[in-house]
Amino acid sequence: MATLEQLKTHIAGAKEKAVAAKEKAGNHKYDTALRSARKKVKRLSRKASKIVYMEKMKEEKKKKKKGGGE
């Protein structure tokens, strides 16, 4: 499974490819390369957000256990 740091580097690369695809597509709104590049950026962003969320929830669970049930 990819770590958060790896995902951040992949997201940066995917954003660069999306910008390049947008420049190449020009005025064509429904370019397949542009759509796939945008989808990849969104997918990787969701994956990174999920990792951050899961880490946050683990920390909250630890706090609840240490709190004595309050």
PQR file of N, CA, C, O and H, with PARSE charges and radii, in Angstrom:
ATOM      1  N   MET A   1       0.844  -1.182   0.000 -0.4000 1.5000
ATOM      2  CA  MET A   1       0.000   0.000   0.000 -0.0000 2.0000
ATOM      3  C   MET A   1       0.886   1.241   0.000  0.5500 1.7000
ATOM      4  O   MET A   1       1.933   1.269   0.647 -0.5500 1.4000
ATOM      5  N   ALA A   2       0.469   2.234  -0.709 -0.4000 1.5000
ATOM      6  CA  ALA A   2       1.247   3.466  -0.834 -0.0000 2.0000
ATOM      7  C   ALA A   2       1.159   4.288   0.448  0.5500 1.7000
ATOM      8  O   ALA A   2       0.127   4.323   1.118 -0.5500 1.4000
ATOM      9  H   ALA A   2      -0.382   2.211  -1.235  0.4000 1.0000
ATOM     10  N   THR A   3       2.259   4.940   0.766 -0.4000 1.5000
ATOM     11  CA  THR A   3       2.265   5.826   1.923 -0.0000 2.0000
ATOM     12  C   THR A   3       1.787   7.206   1.497  0.5500 1.7000
ATOM     13  O   THR A   3       1.639   7.486   0.307 -0.5500 1.4000
ATOM     14  H   THR A   3       3.098   4.911   0.222  0.4000 1.0000
ATOM     15  N   LEU A   4       1.550   8.055   2.474 -0.4000 1.5000
ATOM     16  CA  LEU A   4       1.059   9.398   2.186 -0.0000 2.0000
ATOM     17  C   LEU A   4       2.080  10.208   1.396  0.5500 1.7000
ATOM     18  O   LEU A   4       1.712  10.971   0.503 -0.5500 1.4000
ATOM     19  H   LEU A   4       1.670   7.827   3.440  0.4000 1.0000
ATOM     20  N   GLU A   5       3.363  10.044   1.721 -0.4000 1.5000
ATOM     21  CA  GLU A   5       4.410  10.780   1.005 -0.0000 2.0000
ATOM     22  C   GLU A   5       4.470  10.349  -0.461  0.5500 1.7000
ATOM     23  O   GLU A   5       4.615  11.182  -1.356 -0.5500 1.4000
ATOM     24  H   GLU A   5       3.661   9.424   2.447  0.4000 1.0000
ATOM     25  N   GLN A   6       4.356   9.047  -0.696 -0.4000 1.5000
ATOM     26  CA  GLN A   6       4.364   8.541  -2.064 -0.0000 2.0000
ATOM     27  C   GLN A   6       3.164   9.069  -2.846  0.5500 1.7000
ATOM     28  O   GLN A   6       3.284   9.439  -4.014 -0.5500 1.4000
ATOM     29  H   GLN A   6       4.238   8.370   0.030  0.4000 1.0000
ATOM     30  N   LEU A   7       2.016   9.099  -2.190 -0.4000 1.5000
ATOM     31  CA  LEU A   7       0.822   9.599  -2.861 -0.0000 2.0000
ATOM     32  C   LEU A   7       0.966  11.073  -3.216  0.5500 1.7000
ATOM     33  O   LEU A   7       0.525  11.503  -4.282 -0.5500 1.4000
ATOM     34  H   LEU A   7       1.918   8.799  -1.242  0.4000 1.0000
ATOM     35  N   LYS A   8       1.585  11.851  -2.324 -0.4000 1.5000
ATOM     36  CA  LYS A   8       1.766  13.276  -2.608 -0.0000 2.0000
ATOM     37  C   LYS A   8       2.648  13.485  -3.835  0.5500 1.7000
ATOM     38  O   LYS A   8       2.388  14.378  -4.642 -0.5500 1.4000
ATOM     39  H   LYS A   8       1.944  11.502  -1.459  0.4000 1.0000
ATOM     40  N   THR A   9       3.691  12.664  -3.980 -0.4000 1.5000
ATOM     41  CA  THR A   9       4.541  12.803  -5.162 -0.0000 2.0000
ATOM     42  C   THR A   9       3.784  12.372  -6.418  0.5500 1.7000
ATOM     43  O   THR A   9       3.932  12.982  -7.477 -0.5500 1.4000
ATOM     44  H   THR A   9       3.902  11.939  -3.324  0.4000 1.0000
ATOM     45  N   HIS A  10       2.971  11.316  -6.298 -0.4000 1.5000
ATOM     46  CA  HIS A  10       2.175  10.860  -7.437 -0.0000 2.0000
ATOM     47  C   HIS A  10       1.130  11.908  -7.832  0.5500 1.7000
ATOM     48  O   HIS A  10       0.874  12.124  -9.017 -0.5500 1.4000
ATOM     49  H   HIS A  10       2.850  10.820  -5.438  0.4000 1.0000
ATOM     50  N   ILE A  11       0.532  12.556  -6.829 -0.4000 1.5000
ATOM     51  CA  ILE A  11      -0.465  13.588  -7.105 -0.0000 2.0000
ATOM     52  C   ILE A  11       0.176  14.760  -7.838  0.5500 1.7000
ATOM     53  O   ILE A  11      -0.399  15.298  -8.784 -0.5500 1.4000
ATOM     54  H   ILE A  11       0.740  12.381  -5.866  0.4000 1.0000
ATOM     55  N   ALA A  12       1.369  15.152  -7.398 -0.4000 1.5000
ATOM     56  CA  ALA A  12       2.063  16.265  -8.056 -0.0000 2.0000
ATOM     57  C   ALA A  12       2.352  15.929  -9.523  0.5500 1.7000
ATOM     58  O   ALA A  12       2.159  16.765 -10.406 -0.5500 1.4000
ATOM     59  H   ALA A  12       1.837  14.714  -6.629  0.4000 1.0000
ATOM     60  N   GLY A  13       2.808  14.720  -9.771 -0.4000 1.5000
ATOM     61  CA  GLY A  13       3.073  14.294 -11.145 -0.0000 2.0000
ATOM     62  C   GLY A  13       1.806  14.225 -11.978  0.5500 1.7000
ATOM     63  O   GLY A  13       1.803  14.598 -13.151 -0.5500 1.4000
ATOM     64  H   GLY A  13       2.964  14.041  -9.053  0.4000 1.0000
ATOM     65  N   ALA A  14       0.730  13.747 -11.368 -0.4000 1.5000
ATOM     66  CA  ALA A  14      -0.538  13.642 -12.085 -0.0000 2.0000
ATOM     67  C   ALA A  14      -1.093  15.025 -12.418  0.5500 1.7000
ATOM     68  O   ALA A  14      -1.687  15.219 -13.479 -0.5500 1.4000
ATOM     69  H   ALA A  14       0.733  13.444 -10.415  0.4000 1.0000
ATOM     70  N   LYS A  15      -0.899  15.985 -11.512 -0.4000 1.5000
ATOM     71  CA  LYS A  15      -1.361  17.351 -11.784 -0.0000 2.0000
ATOM     72  C   LYS A  15      -0.595  17.956 -12.953  0.5500 1.7000
ATOM     73  O   LYS A  15      -1.171  18.651 -13.790 -0.5500 1.4000
ATOM     74  H   LYS A  15      -0.417  15.828 -10.651  0.4000 1.0000
ATOM     75  N   GLU A  16       0.708  17.686 -13.005 -0.4000 1.5000
ATOM     76  CA  GLU A  16       1.509  18.188 -14.124 -0.0000 2.0000
ATOM     77  C   GLU A  16       1.022  17.590 -15.444  0.5500 1.7000
ATOM     78  O   GLU A  16       0.922  18.287 -16.454 -0.5500 1.4000
ATOM     79  H   GLU A  16       1.176  17.121 -12.325  0.4000 1.0000
ATOM     80  N   LYS A  17       0.721  16.289 -15.423 -0.4000 1.5000
ATOM     81  CA  LYS A  17       0.224  15.638 -16.635 -0.0000 2.0000
ATOM     82  C   LYS A  17      -1.149  16.183 -17.034  0.5500 1.7000
ATOM     83  O   LYS A  17      -1.454  16.302 -18.220 -0.5500 1.4000
ATOM     84  H   LYS A  17       0.802  15.722 -14.603  0.4000 1.0000
ATOM     85  N   ALA A  18      -1.976  16.514 -16.033 -0.4000 1.5000
ATOM     86  CA  ALA A  18      -3.293  17.069 -16.325 -0.0000 2.0000
ATOM     87  C   ALA A  18      -3.166  18.441 -16.978  0.5500 1.7000
ATOM     88  O   ALA A  18      -3.904  18.761 -17.910 -0.5500 1.4000
ATOM     89  H   ALA A  18      -1.728  16.417 -15.069  0.4000 1.0000
ATOM     90  N   VAL A  19      -2.229  19.248 -16.487 -0.4000 1.5000
ATOM     91  CA  VAL A  19      -2.009  20.571 -17.081 -0.0000 2.0000
ATOM     92  C   VAL A  19      -1.512  20.422 -18.519  0.5500 1.7000
ATOM     93  O   VAL A  19      -1.954  21.143 -19.413 -0.5500 1.4000
ATOM     94  H   VAL A  19      -1.630  18.988 -15.730  0.4000 1.0000
ATOM     95  N   ALA A  20      -0.593  19.484 -18.731 -0.4000 1.5000
ATOM     96  CA  ALA A  20      -0.076  19.254 -20.082 -0.0000 2.0000
ATOM     97  C   ALA A  20      -1.188  18.770 -21.014  0.5500 1.7000
ATOM     98  O   ALA A  20      -1.257  19.182 -22.172 -0.5500 1.4000
ATOM     99  H   ALA A  20      -0.234  18.898 -18.004  0.4000 1.0000
ATOM    100  N   ALA A  21      -2.049  17.900 -20.509 -0.4000 1.5000
ATOM    101  CA  ALA A  21      -3.155  17.397 -21.320 -0.0000 2.0000
ATOM    102  C   ALA A  21      -4.144  18.515 -21.645  0.5500 1.7000
ATOM    103  O   ALA A  21      -4.718  18.552 -22.733 -0.5500 1.4000
ATOM    104  H   ALA A  21      -1.992  17.565 -19.568  0.4000 1.0000
ATOM    105  N   LYS A  22      -4.336  19.424 -20.689 -0.4000 1.5000
ATOM    106  CA  LYS A  22      -5.248  20.546 -20.922 -0.0000 2.0000
ATOM    107  C   LYS A  22      -4.703  21.463 -22.010  0.5500 1.7000
ATOM    108  O   LYS A  22      -5.448  21.930 -22.872 -0.5500 1.4000
ATOM    109  H   LYS A  22      -3.870  19.394 -19.805  0.4000 1.0000
ATOM    110  N   GLU A  23      -3.401  21.718 -21.964 -0.4000 1.5000
ATOM    111  CA  GLU A  23      -2.783  22.555 -22.989 -0.0000 2.0000
ATOM    112  C   GLU A  23      -2.868  21.883 -24.359  0.5500 1.7000
ATOM    113  O   GLU A  23      -3.112  22.540 -25.371 -0.5500 1.4000
ATOM    114  H   GLU A  23      -2.796  21.339 -21.264  0.4000 1.0000
ATOM    115  N   LYS A  24      -2.667  20.579 -24.373 -0.4000 1.5000
ATOM    116  CA  LYS A  24      -2.708  19.835 -25.634 -0.0000 2.0000
ATOM    117  C   LYS A  24      -4.133  19.790 -26.199  0.5500 1.7000
ATOM    118  O   LYS A  24      -4.333  19.880 -27.411 -0.5500 1.4000
ATOM    119  H   LYS A  24      -2.469  20.046 -23.550  0.4000 1.0000
ATOM    120  N   ALA A  25      -5.123  19.648 -25.300 -0.4000 1.5000
ATOM    121  CA  ALA A  25      -6.514  19.555 -25.740 -0.0000 2.0000
ATOM    122  C   ALA A  25      -7.012  20.882 -26.290  0.5500 1.7000
ATOM    123  O   ALA A  25      -7.862  20.913 -27.180 -0.5500 1.4000
ATOM    124  H   ALA A  25      -4.960  19.575 -24.316  0.4000 1.0000
ATOM    125  N   GLY A  26      -6.484  21.973 -25.764 -0.4000 1.5000
ATOM    126  CA  GLY A  26      -6.907  23.282 -26.246 -0.0000 2.0000
ATOM    127  C   GLY A  26      -8.338  23.583 -25.855  0.5500 1.7000
ATOM    128  O   GLY A  26      -8.674  23.602 -24.671 -0.5500 1.4000
ATOM    129  H   GLY A  26      -5.793  21.948 -25.041  0.4000 1.0000
ATOM    130  N   ASN A  27      -9.177  23.816 -26.844 -0.4000 1.5000
ATOM    131  CA  ASN A  27     -10.563  24.202 -26.605 -0.0000 2.0000
ATOM    132  C   ASN A  27     -11.496  22.996 -26.559  0.5500 1.7000
ATOM    133  O   ASN A  27     -12.685  23.146 -26.280 -0.5500 1.4000
ATOM    134  H   ASN A  27      -8.903  23.800 -27.806  0.4000 1.0000
ATOM    135  N   HIS A  28     -10.975  21.811 -26.826 -0.4000 1.5000
ATOM    136  CA  HIS A  28     -11.790  20.595 -26.866 -0.0000 2.0000
ATOM    137  C   HIS A  28     -12.118  20.164 -25.439  0.5500 1.7000
ATOM    138  O   HIS A  28     -11.235  19.727 -24.701 -0.5500 1.4000
ATOM    139  H   HIS A  28     -10.008  21.688 -27.053  0.4000 1.0000
ATOM    140  N   LYS A  29     -13.375  20.287 -25.055 -0.4000 1.5000
ATOM    141  CA  LYS A  29     -13.794  20.053 -23.673 -0.0000 2.0000
ATOM    142  C   LYS A  29     -13.768  18.571 -23.279  0.5500 1.7000
ATOM    143  O   LYS A  29     -13.460  18.245 -22.132 -0.5500 1.4000
ATOM    144  H   LYS A  29     -14.092  20.643 -25.654  0.4000 1.0000
ATOM    145  N   TYR A  30     -14.080  17.697 -24.190 -0.4000 1.5000
ATOM    146  CA  TYR A  30     -14.245  16.282 -23.860 -0.0000 2.0000
ATOM    147  C   TYR A  30     -13.082  15.428 -24.349  0.5500 1.7000
ATOM    148  O   TYR A  30     -13.294  14.331 -24.866 -0.5500 1.4000
ATOM    149  H   TYR A  30     -14.331  17.961 -25.121  0.4000 1.0000
ATOM    150  N   ASP A  31     -11.886  15.910 -24.195 -0.4000 1.5000
ATOM    151  CA  ASP A  31     -10.703  15.164 -24.611 -0.0000 2.0000
ATOM    152  C   ASP A  31     -10.494  13.988 -23.660  0.5500 1.7000
ATOM    153  O   ASP A  31     -10.544  14.160 -22.443 -0.5500 1.4000
ATOM    154  H   ASP A  31     -11.714  16.801 -23.775  0.4000 1.0000
ATOM    155  N   THR A  32     -10.262  12.800 -24.205 -0.4000 1.5000
ATOM    156  CA  THR A  32     -10.145  11.603 -23.362 -0.0000 2.0000
ATOM    157  C   THR A  32      -8.904  11.634 -22.484  0.5500 1.7000
ATOM    158  O   THR A  32      -8.956  11.201 -21.332 -0.5500 1.4000
ATOM    159  H   THR A  32     -10.222  12.661 -25.195  0.4000 1.0000
ATOM    160  N   ALA A  33      -7.793  12.133 -23.003 -0.4000 1.5000
ATOM    161  CA  ALA A  33      -6.569  12.194 -22.199 -0.0000 2.0000
ATOM    162  C   ALA A  33      -6.740  13.159 -21.031  0.5500 1.7000
ATOM    163  O   ALA A  33      -6.254  12.905 -19.929 -0.5500 1.4000
ATOM    164  H   ALA A  33      -7.751  12.484 -23.938  0.4000 1.0000
ATOM    165  N   LEU A  34      -7.428  14.261 -21.279 -0.4000 1.5000
ATOM    166  CA  LEU A  34      -7.675  15.250 -20.226 -0.0000 2.0000
ATOM    167  C   LEU A  34      -8.588  14.672 -19.152  0.5500 1.7000
ATOM    168  O   LEU A  34      -8.335  14.842 -17.959 -0.5500 1.4000
ATOM    169  H   LEU A  34      -7.822  14.468 -22.174  0.4000 1.0000
ATOM    170  N   ARG A  35      -9.645  13.992 -19.573 -0.4000 1.5000
ATOM    171  CA  ARG A  35     -10.573  13.396 -18.610 -0.0000 2.0000
ATOM    172  C   ARG A  35      -9.881  12.345 -17.752  0.5500 1.7000
ATOM    173  O   ARG A  35     -10.079  12.307 -16.538 -0.5500 1.4000
ATOM    174  H   ARG A  35      -9.850  13.853 -20.542  0.4000 1.0000
ATOM    175  N   SER A  36      -9.077  11.499 -18.371 -0.4000 1.5000
ATOM    176  CA  SER A  36      -8.403  10.446 -17.607 -0.0000 2.0000
ATOM    177  C   SER A  36      -7.372  11.041 -16.658  0.5500 1.7000
ATOM    178  O   SER A  36      -7.176  10.520 -15.560 -0.5500 1.4000
ATOM    179  H   SER A  36      -8.916  11.530 -19.357  0.4000 1.0000
ATOM    180  N   ALA A  37      -6.709  12.123 -17.060 -0.4000 1.5000
ATOM    181  CA  ALA A  37      -5.737  12.769 -16.176 -0.0000 2.0000
ATOM    182  C   ALA A  37      -6.434  13.388 -14.971  0.5500 1.7000
ATOM    183  O   ALA A  37      -5.945  13.293 -13.846 -0.5500 1.4000
ATOM    184  H   ALA A  37      -6.868  12.547 -17.951  0.4000 1.0000
ATOM    185  N   ARG A  38      -7.576  14.021 -15.212 -0.4000 1.5000
ATOM    186  CA  ARG A  38      -8.335  14.613 -14.097 -0.0000 2.0000
ATOM    187  C   ARG A  38      -8.851  13.537 -13.153  0.5500 1.7000
ATOM    188  O   ARG A  38      -8.823  13.707 -11.934 -0.5500 1.4000
ATOM    189  H   ARG A  38      -7.973  14.099 -16.126  0.4000 1.0000
ATOM    190  N   LYS A  39      -9.325  12.420 -13.722 -0.4000 1.5000
ATOM    191  CA  LYS A  39      -9.817  11.315 -12.901 -0.0000 2.0000
ATOM    192  C   LYS A  39      -8.708  10.763 -12.016  0.5500 1.7000
ATOM    193  O   LYS A  39      -8.937  10.442 -10.850 -0.5500 1.4000
ATOM    194  H   LYS A  39      -9.347  12.282 -14.712  0.4000 1.0000
ATOM    195  N   LYS A  40      -7.513  10.654 -12.570 -0.4000 1.5000
ATOM    196  CA  LYS A  40      -6.393  10.123 -11.802 -0.0000 2.0000
ATOM    197  C   LYS A  40      -6.063  11.039 -10.635  0.5500 1.7000
ATOM    198  O   LYS A  40      -5.801  10.564  -9.530 -0.5500 1.4000
ATOM    199  H   LYS A  40      -7.327  10.914 -13.518  0.4000 1.0000
ATOM    200  N   VAL A  41      -6.075  12.352 -10.867 -0.4000 1.5000
ATOM    201  CA  VAL A  41      -5.801  13.308  -9.795 -0.0000 2.0000
ATOM    202  C   VAL A  41      -6.851  13.178  -8.698  0.5500 1.7000
ATOM    203  O   VAL A  41      -6.515  13.156  -7.514 -0.5500 1.4000
ATOM    204  H   VAL A  41      -6.288  12.738 -11.764  0.4000 1.0000
ATOM    205  N   LYS A  42      -8.119  13.093  -9.087 -0.4000 1.5000
ATOM    206  CA  LYS A  42      -9.195  12.965  -8.101 -0.0000 2.0000
ATOM    207  C   LYS A  42      -9.068  11.667  -7.311  0.5500 1.7000
ATOM    208  O   LYS A  42      -9.233  11.654  -6.092 -0.5500 1.4000
ATOM    209  H   LYS A  42      -8.393  13.112 -10.048  0.4000 1.0000
ATOM    210  N   ARG A  43      -8.776  10.581  -8.014 -0.4000 1.5000
ATOM    211  CA  ARG A  43      -8.663   9.273  -7.366 -0.0000 2.0000
ATOM    212  C   ARG A  43      -7.528   9.258  -6.346  0.5500 1.7000
ATOM    213  O   ARG A  43      -7.695   8.769  -5.229 -0.5500 1.4000
ATOM    214  H   ARG A  43      -8.642  10.592  -9.005  0.4000 1.0000
ATOM    215  N   LEU A  44      -6.373   9.795  -6.737 -0.4000 1.5000
ATOM    216  CA  LEU A  44      -5.237   9.830  -5.821 -0.0000 2.0000
ATOM    217  C   LEU A  44      -5.505  10.753  -4.641  0.5500 1.7000
ATOM    218  O   LEU A  44      -5.080  10.466  -3.522 -0.5500 1.4000
ATOM    219  H   LEU A  44      -6.237  10.192  -7.645  0.4000 1.0000
ATOM    220  N   SER A  45      -6.204  11.855  -4.880 -0.4000 1.5000
ATOM    221  CA  SER A  45      -6.534  12.782  -3.798 -0.0000 2.0000
ATOM    222  C   SER A  45      -7.467  12.124  -2.791  0.5500 1.7000
ATOM    223  O   SER A  45      -7.307  12.296  -1.582 -0.5500 1.4000
ATOM    224  H   SER A  45      -6.549  12.088  -5.790  0.4000 1.0000
ATOM    225  N   ARG A  46      -8.441  11.371  -3.292 -0.4000 1.5000
ATOM    226  CA  ARG A  46      -9.350  10.662  -2.384 -0.0000 2.0000
ATOM    227  C   ARG A  46      -8.597   9.631  -1.555  0.5500 1.7000
ATOM    228  O   ARG A  46      -8.861   9.468  -0.364 -0.5500 1.4000
ATOM    229  H   ARG A  46      -8.571  11.232  -4.273  0.4000 1.0000
ATOM    230  N   LYS A  47      -7.668   8.944  -2.186 -0.4000 1.5000
ATOM    231  CA  LYS A  47      -6.891   7.929  -1.482 -0.0000 2.0000
ATOM    232  C   LYS A  47      -6.056   8.566  -0.371  0.5500 1.7000
ATOM    233  O   LYS A  47      -5.976   8.028   0.733 -0.5500 1.4000
ATOM    234  H   LYS A  47      -7.454   9.077  -3.154  0.4000 1.0000
ATOM    235  N   ALA A  48      -5.432   9.715  -0.661 -0.4000 1.5000
ATOM    236  CA  ALA A  48      -4.630  10.414   0.340 -0.0000 2.0000
ATOM    237  C   ALA A  48      -5.516  10.913   1.478  0.5500 1.7000
ATOM    238  O   ALA A  48      -5.134  10.836   2.645 -0.5500 1.4000
ATOM    239  H   ALA A  48      -5.496  10.153  -1.558  0.4000 1.0000
ATOM    240  N   SER A  49      -6.694  11.421   1.138 -0.4000 1.5000
ATOM    241  CA  SER A  49      -7.621  11.904   2.162 -0.0000 2.0000
ATOM    242  C   SER A  49      -8.078  10.764   3.063  0.5500 1.7000
ATOM    243  O   SER A  49      -8.249  10.946   4.269 -0.5500 1.4000
ATOM    244  H   SER A  49      -7.004  11.483   0.190  0.4000 1.0000
ATOM    245  N   LYS A  50      -8.271   9.603   2.481 -0.4000 1.5000
ATOM    246  CA  LYS A  50      -8.701   8.440   3.257 -0.0000 2.0000
ATOM    247  C   LYS A  50      -7.627   8.045   4.264  0.5500 1.7000
ATOM    248  O   LYS A  50      -7.940   7.696   5.402 -0.5500 1.4000
ATOM    249  H   LYS A  50      -8.132   9.455   1.502  0.4000 1.0000
ATOM    250  N   ILE A  51      -6.363   8.096   3.851 -0.4000 1.5000
ATOM    251  CA  ILE A  51      -5.268   7.754   4.757 -0.0000 2.0000
ATOM    252  C   ILE A  51      -5.213   8.740   5.916  0.5500 1.7000
ATOM    253  O   ILE A  51      -5.051   8.340   7.068 -0.5500 1.4000
ATOM    254  H   ILE A  51      -6.108   8.379   2.926  0.4000 1.0000
ATOM    255  N   VAL A  52      -5.346  10.026   5.613 -0.4000 1.5000
ATOM    256  CA  VAL A  52      -5.324  11.056   6.657 -0.0000 2.0000
ATOM    257  C   VAL A  52      -6.483  10.850   7.621  0.5500 1.7000
ATOM    258  O   VAL A  52      -6.304  10.957   8.834 -0.5500 1.4000
ATOM    259  H   VAL A  52      -5.478  10.351   4.677  0.4000 1.0000
ATOM    260  N   TYR A  53      -7.667  10.554   7.098 -0.4000 1.5000
ATOM    261  CA  TYR A  53      -8.849  10.336   7.920 -0.0000 2.0000
ATOM    262  C   TYR A  53      -8.673   9.125   8.831  0.5500 1.7000
ATOM    263  O   TYR A  53      -9.026   9.176  10.009 -0.5500 1.4000
ATOM    264  H   TYR A  53      -7.813  10.467   6.113  0.4000 1.0000
ATOM    265  N   MET A  54      -8.132   8.045   8.292 -0.4000 1.5000
ATOM    266  CA  MET A  54      -7.948   6.844   9.103 -0.0000 2.0000
ATOM    267  C   MET A  54      -6.949   7.082  10.231  0.5500 1.7000
ATOM    268  O   MET A  54      -7.139   6.581  11.340 -0.5500 1.4000
ATOM    269  H   MET A  54      -7.845   8.004   7.335  0.4000 1.0000
ATOM    270  N   GLU A  55      -5.887   7.842   9.959 -0.4000 1.5000
ATOM    271  CA  GLU A  55      -4.927   8.166  11.014 -0.0000 2.0000
ATOM    272  C   GLU A  55      -5.588   9.006  12.099  0.5500 1.7000
ATOM    273  O   GLU A  55      -5.340   8.803  13.287 -0.5500 1.4000
ATOM    274  H   GLU A  55      -5.733   8.248   9.059  0.4000 1.0000
ATOM    275  N   LYS A  56      -6.420   9.937  11.692 -0.4000 1.5000
ATOM    276  CA  LYS A  56      -7.125  10.796  12.644 -0.0000 2.0000
ATOM    277  C   LYS A  56      -8.062   9.967  13.521  0.5500 1.7000
ATOM    278  O   LYS A  56      -8.136  10.182  14.731 -0.5500 1.4000
ATOM    279  H   LYS A  56      -6.622  10.102  10.726  0.4000 1.0000
ATOM    280  N   MET A  57      -8.771   9.027  12.918 -0.4000 1.5000
ATOM    281  CA  MET A  57      -9.696   8.194  13.679 -0.0000 2.0000
ATOM    282  C   MET A  57      -8.956   7.280  14.654  0.5500 1.7000
ATOM    283  O   MET A  57      -9.454   7.012  15.747 -0.5500 1.4000
ATOM    284  H   MET A  57      -8.711   8.852  11.936  0.4000 1.0000
ATOM    285  N   LYS A  58      -7.771   6.800  14.270 -0.4000 1.5000
ATOM    286  CA  LYS A  58      -6.978   5.984  15.188 -0.0000 2.0000
ATOM    287  C   LYS A  58      -6.591   6.788  16.416  0.5500 1.7000
ATOM    288  O   LYS A  58      -6.645   6.283  17.537 -0.5500 1.4000
ATOM    289  H   LYS A  58      -7.366   7.018  13.382  0.4000 1.0000
ATOM    290  N   GLU A  59      -6.199   8.044  16.208 -0.4000 1.5000
ATOM    291  CA  GLU A  59      -5.823   8.910  17.324 -0.0000 2.0000
ATOM    292  C   GLU A  59      -7.014   9.166  18.241  0.5500 1.7000
ATOM    293  O   GLU A  59      -6.864   9.174  19.463 -0.5500 1.4000
ATOM    294  H   GLU A  59      -6.155   8.455  15.297  0.4000 1.0000
ATOM    295  N   GLU A  60      -8.189   9.374  17.668 -0.4000 1.5000
ATOM    296  CA  GLU A  60      -9.377   9.612  18.481 -0.0000 2.0000
ATOM    297  C   GLU A  60      -9.746   8.378  19.292  0.5500 1.7000
ATOM    298  O   GLU A  60     -10.171   8.498  20.442 -0.5500 1.4000
ATOM    299  H   GLU A  60      -8.312   9.368  16.675  0.4000 1.0000
ATOM    300  N   LYS A  61      -9.589   7.190  18.706 -0.4000 1.5000
ATOM    301  CA  LYS A  61      -9.884   5.960  19.445 -0.0000 2.0000
ATOM    302  C   LYS A  61      -8.944   5.805  20.630  0.5500 1.7000
ATOM    303  O   LYS A  61      -9.364   5.391  21.711 -0.5500 1.4000
ATOM    304  H   LYS A  61      -9.244   7.093  17.772  0.4000 1.0000
ATOM    305  N   LYS A  62      -7.671   6.138  20.429 -0.4000 1.5000
ATOM    306  CA  LYS A  62      -6.707   6.052  21.526 -0.0000 2.0000
ATOM    307  C   LYS A  62      -7.087   7.007  22.642  0.5500 1.7000
ATOM    308  O   LYS A  62      -6.983   6.655  23.817 -0.5500 1.4000
ATOM    309  H   LYS A  62      -7.330   6.474  19.552  0.4000 1.0000
ATOM    310  N   LYS A  63      -7.523   8.203  22.296 -0.4000 1.5000
ATOM    311  CA  LYS A  63      -7.914   9.191  23.301 -0.0000 2.0000
ATOM    312  C   LYS A  63      -9.127   8.716  24.085  0.5500 1.7000
ATOM    313  O   LYS A  63      -9.195   8.907  25.299 -0.5500 1.4000
ATOM    314  H   LYS A  63      -7.607   8.488  21.342  0.4000 1.0000
ATOM    315  N   LYS A  64     -10.086   8.097  23.401 -0.4000 1.5000
ATOM    316  CA  LYS A  64     -11.291   7.617  24.075 -0.0000 2.0000
ATOM    317  C   LYS A  64     -10.953   6.510  25.062  0.5500 1.7000
ATOM    318  O   LYS A  64     -11.514   6.467  26.157 -0.5500 1.4000
ATOM    319  H   LYS A  64     -10.031   7.941  22.414  0.4000 1.0000
ATOM    320  N   LYS A  65     -10.043   5.613  24.688 -0.4000 1.5000
ATOM    321  CA  LYS A  65      -9.671   4.514  25.580 -0.0000 2.0000
ATOM    322  C   LYS A  65      -8.937   5.030  26.808  0.5500 1.7000
ATOM    323  O   LYS A  65      -9.134   4.519  27.910 -0.5500 1.4000
ATOM    324  H   LYS A  65      -9.588   5.647  23.799  0.4000 1.0000
ATOM    325  N   LYS A  66      -8.089   6.041  26.625 -0.4000 1.5000
ATOM    326  CA  LYS A  66      -7.344   6.594  27.751 -0.0000 2.0000
ATOM    327  C   LYS A  66      -8.227   7.450  28.651  0.5500 1.7000
ATOM    328  O   LYS A  66      -7.905   7.632  29.825 -0.5500 1.4000
ATOM    329  H   LYS A  66      -7.929   6.456  25.730  0.4000 1.0000
ATOM    330  N   GLY A  67      -9.323   7.975  28.133 -0.4000 1.5000
ATOM    331  CA  GLY A  67     -10.187   8.882  28.874 -0.0000 2.0000
ATOM    332  C   GLY A  67     -11.020   8.206  29.946  0.5500 1.7000
ATOM    333  O   GLY A  67     -11.638   8.906  30.748 -0.5500 1.4000
ATOM    334  H   GLY A  67      -9.585   7.827  27.180  0.4000 1.0000
ATOM    335  N   GLY A  68     -11.069   6.919  30.001 -0.4000 1.5000
ATOM    336  CA  GLY A  68     -11.828   6.220  31.029 -0.0000 2.0000
ATOM    337  C   GLY A  68     -13.318   6.166  30.733  0.5500 1.7000
ATOM    338  O   GLY A  68     -14.126   6.091  31.659 -0.5500 1.4000
ATOM    339  H   GLY A  68     -10.567   6.351  29.349  0.4000 1.0000
ATOM    340  N   GLY A  69     -13.689   6.201  29.488 -0.4000 1.5000
ATOM    341  CA  GLY A  69     -15.089   6.057  29.126 -0.0000 2.0000
ATOM    342  C   GLY A  69     -15.875   7.344  29.139  0.5500 1.7000
ATOM    343  O   GLY A  69     -17.099   7.315  29.007 -0.5500 1.4000
ATOM    344  H   GLY A  69     -13.032   6.262  28.736  0.4000 1.0000
ATOM    345  N   GLU A  70     -15.228   8.444  29.292 -0.4000 1.5000
ATOM    346  CA  GLU A  70     -15.958   9.716  29.329 -0.0000 2.0000
ATOM    347  C   GLU A  70     -16.008  10.349  27.975  0.5500 1.7000
ATOM    348  O   GLU A  70     -16.583  11.426  27.817 -0.5500 1.4000
ATOM    349  H   GLU A  70     -14.234   8.468  29.399  0.4000 1.0000
TER
END
